[in-house]
Amino acid sequence: MSDLMARFTQAQADANQLASRPDDQTMLKLYALYKQATVGDATGDRPGVFDFVRRAKFDAWSAVEGTSKNDAMKQYIALVASLGR
């Protein structure tokens, strides 16, 4: 396992151990960076206007479109680190 992948895996564990839940915008950013790092660019149709949660997640993920998987991992690690424990 590469050093970056190990740090990303640790950041995932750290994110699940945060003392308090981040605000919704931060949660969406974490989601988007995680999906970009693990899947790549968002695919499929944008969820309907009444599917608020899935639509917000899709929009957040689409906002990081084009970011490489490695860069998404680095940004995810930095964001989790900024949140502390």
trRosetta pair geometry for C-beta under 8 A, 3 or more apart (Angstrom, degrees):
i j d omega theta_ij theta_ji phi_ij phi_ji
1 5 4.9 -122 -175 89 90 123
1 6 5.3 111 124 -61 117 90
1 9 7.7 -18 180 -5 145 142
2 5 4.5 93 57 9 83 103
2 6 6.9 -146 95 -6 43 87
3 6 5.6 -55 -148 36 31 113
3 7 6.3 29 154 -16 66 106
4 7 5.8 -56 -148 39 30 108
4 8 6.2 33 152 -21 65 107
4 70 6.3 -6 166 -141 161 88
4 73 5.7 82 167 115 105 144
4 74 7.2 -48 -144 -67 112 81
5 8 5.5 -51 -144 36 32 115
5 9 6.3 35 154 -20 64 105
5 73 7.5 -56 -90 -148 46 155
6 9 5.7 -52 -147 36 30 112
6 10 6.4 29 152 -17 63 106
7 10 5.6 -53 -147 38 33 112
7 11 6.3 38 151 -24 65 104
7 73 7.7 102 85 159 95 108
7 77 5.3 22 139 -117 108 142
8 11 5.6 -51 -147 33 31 113
8 12 6.7 37 150 -23 62 99
8 37 6.5 -170 -149 167 140 149
8 73 4.4 -52 -89 -155 129 109
8 76 6.5 54 -134 82 88 125
8 77 6.1 -85 -91 -63 57 105
9 12 5.7 -47 -154 28 33 114
9 13 6.9 31 149 -14 62 102
10 13 5.6 -54 -153 37 37 111
10 14 6.2 38 148 -21 68 107
11 14 5.3 -52 -143 39 34 115
11 15 6.2 42 154 -27 66 101
11 76 5.9 126 120 127 147 92
11 77 4.5 -126 -65 -111 152 64
11 80 4.2 143 -164 45 97 155
11 81 7.3 -60 -117 -41 106 79
12 15 5.7 -50 -149 29 29 114
12 16 6.8 24 153 -14 60 105
12 34 7.4 97 -102 -119 100 117
12 80 8.0 -96 -60 -85 26 160
13 16 5.9 -61 -156 37 33 109
13 17 6.5 18 151 -10 66 115
14 17 5.7 -70 -148 44 34 106
14 18 7.3 66 152 -59 64 74
14 80 5.2 104 92 163 117 127
14 81 7.8 27 120 -77 157 53
14 85 6.6 -89 -161 -91 93 97
15 18 6.2 -13 -161 -29 37 109
15 30 6.3 141 -145 -156 142 139
15 80 4.9 -82 -68 -119 91 119
15 83 7.6 65 -114 60 70 147
17 85 6.2 -12 113 -144 101 100
18 21 6.9 117 94 -92 123 32
18 22 6.9 -23 142 -33 167 87
18 83 5.8 -34 -118 136 128 126
18 84 7.6 96 -135 88 86 58
18 85 6.3 -134 -118 -140 47 43
19 84 7.5 -22 13 110 112 96
19 85 6.0 88 -28 144 95 50
21 27 7.4 5 176 -71 92 123
22 26 3.7 -91 155 91 131 132
22 27 5.4 167 82 -53 101 75
22 30 7.2 122 52 -19 147 133
22 83 5.9 -63 -77 -126 120 133
23 26 5.1 90 57 12 73 104
23 27 7.1 -136 100 -7 35 92
24 27 5.5 -56 -146 37 33 114
24 28 6.3 34 155 -20 67 104
25 28 5.7 -52 -149 35 32 112
25 29 6.5 33 151 -19 63 104
26 29 5.5 -51 -148 35 35 113
26 30 6.4 38 151 -20 66 102
26 79 7.4 169 -159 -179 91 116
26 83 7.2 122 176 -90 142 122
27 30 5.7 -50 -148 35 32 113
27 31 6.3 35 151 -20 64 105
28 31 5.5 -52 -147 36 33 114
28 32 6.2 33 154 -21 66 107
28 56 6.0 -88 -109 151 130 101
28 57 6.7 -144 -132 -101 85 52
28 60 3.9 -153 170 -90 102 157
29 32 5.7 -53 -144 37 30 111
29 33 6.3 24 159 -13 65 108
29 60 6.6 -123 -75 -166 38 122
29 79 6.3 -157 123 -143 118 157
30 33 6.1 -60 -146 41 26 105
30 34 6.1 28 156 -20 64 110
30 76 6.8 90 -141 -137 62 87
30 79 6.3 -160 -87 115 77 138
30 80 7.3 88 -118 -71 111 84
31 34 5.8 -60 -149 37 26 111
31 35 6.3 20 158 -14 65 109
31 57 5.6 -75 134 -136 148 93
31 60 6.1 67 77 98 106 140
31 61 7.0 -74 123 -64 91 91
32 35 6.0 -58 -146 38 27 106
32 36 6.2 25 156 -18 64 110
32 57 7.6 -175 -69 -164 76 59
32 60 4.0 -123 -59 138 124 93
32 61 4.5 -163 -125 -86 79 48
32 63 6.3 -19 -153 55 155 97
32 64 5.0 131 154 4 113 128
33 36 5.6 -54 -142 39 31 112
33 37 6.1 30 158 -19 65 109
33 64 6.4 169 -84 -98 58 174
33 67 7.9 -54 -122 102 70 154
33 72 5.0 173 -160 -170 71 85
33 73 7.8 152 166 -77 99 21
33 75 5.2 -133 -130 95 134 106
33 76 4.0 172 130 -74 128 92
33 79 6.7 150 20 17 162 144
34 37 5.9 -61 -148 38 26 109
34 38 6.1 0 163 1 65 116
34 72 7.9 -171 -58 156 10 113
34 76 6.0 108 -69 -118 61 142
35 38 6.2 -69 -137 49 26 95
35 39 5.2 -26 -177 29 69 118
35 42 7.2 40 130 -81 133 82
35 61 4.9 -31 78 -120 143 120
36 39 7.1 -60 -101 57 15 77
36 40 6.7 28 -155 -144 50 14
36 41 7.2 31 -125 -81 81 36
36 61 6.6 175 -52 -152 86 77
36 64 4.8 -75 -61 109 153 127
36 65 7.8 -145 -111 -86 115 32
36 67 5.3 26 171 74 146 113
36 69 6.9 -170 141 -108 69 53
36 72 3.8 -158 103 -118 109 153
37 69 5.2 98 -145 -160 47 71
37 72 3.9 -153 -65 106 79 113
37 73 4.5 114 -133 -65 130 71
37 76 5.9 -57 -27 -11 148 143
38 69 7.6 123 -49 -142 18 108
40 69 6.6 -48 -87 -70 70 101
41 65 4.8 55 -133 -137 101 84
41 66 6.9 48 -89 -43 115 41
42 58 6.1 118 -162 -157 146 71
42 61 4.3 113 -69 118 122 114
42 62 4.7 -69 37 -75 145 69
42 65 6.4 -76 22 -82 90 102
44 58 8.0 -97 83 -128 103 124
46 55 6.6 56 173 -131 87 81
46 58 5.5 154 -134 127 67 145
46 59 7.4 54 -140 -67 113 76
46 62 7.7 -18 -95 -41 103 151
47 51 4.1 -91 160 83 122 131
47 54 4.0 94 -39 108 169 111
47 55 4.4 -122 75 -71 105 72
47 58 5.6 163 6 -4 96 145
48 51 5.0 88 60 6 78 104
48 55 7.1 -92 76 -69 31 120
49 55 6.9 57 -117 -86 27 163
51 54 4.6 -23 146 46 114 112
51 55 5.4 129 90 -28 78 97
52 55 5.9 -66 -144 39 21 111
52 56 6.2 19 162 -19 63 108
53 56 5.9 -56 -149 34 28 108
53 57 6.4 24 155 -15 63 107
54 57 5.7 -55 -147 39 33 112
54 58 6.1 34 154 -21 66 107
55 58 5.7 -54 -145 37 30 112
55 59 6.2 29 156 -18 64 107
56 59 5.8 -55 -145 38 29 110
56 60 6.3 30 155 -19 64 106
57 60 5.8 -55 -148 36 30 110
57 61 6.3 27 155 -16 65 108
58 61 5.8 -58 -148 39 29 110
58 62 6.1 30 154 -20 65 109
59 62 5.6 -53 -143 38 30 112
59 63 6.5 41 153 -32 62 101
60 63 5.6 -49 -156 21 31 118
60 64 7.6 12 154 -5 60 101
61 64 6.5 -69 -163 39 35 98
61 65 7.7 69 139 -58 62 78
62 65 5.4 -8 -166 -35 50 116
64 67 4.6 -40 171 8 89 134
64 72 6.5 95 157 -107 137 107
67 71 5.1 -124 -176 89 89 117
67 72 4.9 109 122 -63 119 92
67 75 7.4 -39 -174 7 146 144
68 71 4.5 89 56 10 86 103
68 72 6.8 -150 91 -7 43 86
69 72 5.6 -55 -147 37 31 113
69 73 6.4 35 153 -22 64 103
70 73 5.6 -52 -151 33 32 113
70 74 6.5 31 152 -18 65 105
71 74 5.6 -52 -148 37 35 112
71 75 6.3 33 154 -17 67 106
72 75 5.8 -54 -145 39 31 110
72 76 6.2 35 153 -22 64 107
73 76 5.6 -55 -147 35 30 113
73 77 6.3 31 154 -20 65 105
74 77 5.8 -52 -148 35 30 112
74 78 6.4 28 154 -17 64 107
75 78 5.7 -55 -146 39 31 111
75 79 6.2 32 155 -21 66 107
76 79 5.8 -55 -146 36 28 110
76 80 6.4 26 157 -16 64 106
77 80 6.1 -57 -149 37 27 108
77 81 6.3 27 153 -19 63 110
78 81 5.6 -56 -147 38 30 113
78 82 6.3 32 154 -23 64 106
79 82 5.7 -54 -149 33 31 112
79 83 6.8 32 152 -22 62 104
80 83 5.7 -57 -156 30 34 113
81 84 7.7 38 174 -68 38 39
